[in-house]
Amino acid sequence: MSRKRRQHDAQFKLKVALEAVKGLKTISQIASDYNLHPNLVSSWKKQLLEGGSSLFSSDAARQQRDQETREAELYEQIGRLKMELEWLKKKVASVE
């Protein structure tokens, strides 16, 4: 029977990847210590060397989406306010 797939948090991945980068132990030894597959340790090490701990975290992607959504809302509000301002300028000009 197969094991249930484990999910590791960003801190754990960073810890293992840093240990692999240090080079004090082989990747096979590190994988054995943490009960992981050596390919997984190598992958985390490569990700760390390429981009740091932000790659292990989904928070960065979520924050980017939240920021884009917020910007879209603000631009929409700016557009509405500009239209209201132009409408008010026309109304004031017609009253004078």
N, C-alpha and C positions, 0 to 999 in steps of 0.2 A: 504494500500500500504506500502511496506517495505521501511525502510530508507536505504540510501546509506551507505555502510560500510566505517567507518572512519579509517584513518591511523594516528597514533601518532608518533611524532619524539622521539628520544632517550632522549632528555632533559626533555620532558613532562613525559615520563614513569619514569625516574629517580626521578623527583620531587614528583610524586604520590607515588612511592614505598618508598621513604624516609619518606614521611608523614605517610605512613602505618607502617613503622618500628618504628617510634618514639612512636606510641601508644597513642598519645594525643586524637585521635578520633577513633571511631570504623571503620572498613572497610566499613560498610554500609553507615556511614556518609560521608566518603571520596568519595565513589562511587557516592553518591547523589550530593555532592558539584561539582564534575567534570562531572556529567552526564555520568557515566560509570557503567558497570555491576560489582557487587562485586566480582565475580569470576575472572574478569580481573585484578582487583586491587590485589587480593590475589596471582594471578599468577605472577604479576610484583614484588610483595614483595618477593615471593619465589625465583625468578630469581636474585633479588638484593642480597639476603642473600647468595645464592649459588655462585655467580660469579661477581657481580658488574655491573657497567654500560656498560662494554664492551659487555655484552650479548644482550643489546638492540640495539646495533649498527651493521649494516652490513659492516661498514668500515673495521673492523678487518678481516672478512672473505675475503673481496676483497683485502686487503693488503697482506694477506697470499698467495692468488692465484697469485698476481702480483709478489711477491717475488719468488715463486716457478717457475714461468715462466722465470723470469730474471735469476735465478740460472741455469735452463735448457739451456738457451741460452749461458750463460757463459761457462758451461761445454762443450757444443758443440764447441764453439770457441776455447777452450783450446785443445780439441781433434784435431781440424783442424790445429792449430799452431804446435802441437807436430808432426803431420804427415809431415807438410811442413819442419820442422826442420830436421827430419830424412831424408827426401828426399834431402835436401840441403847438409847434412853431407855426404851422399852417392855420390852426384855429386862432392863435393869438394875432397873426397877421390879418386875418379876415375880420376880426373884431375891431381892430384899430382903424 
